[in-house]
Amino acid sequence: MKKTLFAMCCSACLLAPAAFAGAGHDHGPKHGGIVREVGDVTYELVVRAETLTLYLFERGKPLAAAGGKAEATVHAGSDKTTAMLAPAGDNRLVAPGSFKAGVGVRVAVTVTLPNKPEVKVNFRLK
């Protein structure tokens, strides 16, 4: 009896992460970028040579970027570039420009969205 109860408890513990994994939302990148989560909001930063794009999701669903803004500081070695991101679609903020993208580049982003507190999010490119 004790062995059966022990085996059932062990099985329940092993299955618990799988059961809870589907209950939330996907934390992986949807656009090939780097993902960070702060509170209920997920930020995905995509850095290209000509644009910075920040995608916004709340509890796994697209979060409207209208009325929002962000300031990004890109640190690449001793180079430092600052850019302002503006709404450019349903759930994204974009800044055109010339940006370094590669291993070791760090991007610090301050995001301001309507009805949300200002948030600082840090990304390190891989």
N, C-alpha and C positions, 0 to 999 in steps of 0.2 A: 504494500500500500504506500509506504513512504517513498520507495523508488519510483513508483508511478507518479506520485504527486510531484516529486523532484523533477522528473523528466518533463512533465507538463509545464512546470514553471520555467524550466530552461527553454523549452520550445516557445513559450509565450514571449520570453525576453528576446529571443532571436528574431521573431516575427514582428515585434513591435515597431522597429524602425521602418520596415517596409509598409506597415499599415499607416503610419503617420506621414510617410513621404508623399503620398498622394493627396493628403488632406490640405496641404498648404498650396504653395505655388512654386513654379520652376525658378531656380536661382541662376540658371545657366545663361550665357549670352544668347540673345536672339538675333543679333546683327553682327556677330564676330568681334565684339569689343570686350572690354574689361568691365566686370560687374561688381558693384558695391551696394550694400543695403544699409539704410539708416532708417530705423523705425519701420513703418509700413511701406516705405518708398524704396524702390530698387532703381539704381542709376546705372546705365550702361554707356560707357564712353567709347566712341570709335574715333581713333586718330588716323587721319590720312594726311599726306603731304599738303593738300590744299584745303582741308576742312577739319574742324572738330565737330562731332555730333554727339549730343547727350540725349539718350532715350530715357523716358520716365515711365515707370510702372508703379501702380499701387495695388498691393495684394495680388500681383500677377496680371492685372488688367492695365491697359494703357492709361496713363494719367495725362490729362489735358495740359499742354504747355502754354496755352493762351494766357497772356498777362504775366508770364514768367520771364525770368532772365537769369543769366549766370555769368560769372567772370572766371575765366580759367587762366592759370599761370602754368606754362609748360617749362619744365627744367630739363635741359639736355646738356649734361656736362656743365660747363660754365655759362652756357647760353640760357637766357630767360626771356620768354615771350608771353605777353599778356593779350588775351582776346575776350571780347564780349560776345556771348551767345544769345541769340534771339529766337523766338518761336518761329518754326519753319515746318509746320504740319501739326497733325493731331497731338503727338506725344514726344516731340523732339525740339531741342534747342540747337542751333547751328551757328558756327562762326567760320566765315571764309578767311583764308589767309595762307601763310606759308609756315608749316609746322614740321618739326623733327618728329619722326615716328620710328621707334626702334627699342631694342632691349635697353633697359636702364633709364629710359625717359620717365620722369615723374610729372604728373599733372595734378595740381590742386585746384579744385572747383568750388566756388561759393554759389549756391543755388538759392534763388528767391522765387517762390511760387505764391500765388494768391491763397490766402487762408491757411498758410503753412508757415512754420518758423523757418528762418534762414538756416541753411545747412551747409557745412563744409565737408567735402568728400575728396579723398585722396586716392589717386590711381597710380600704379607702377606698371609700365608696359613690359611685356615679356617678349 
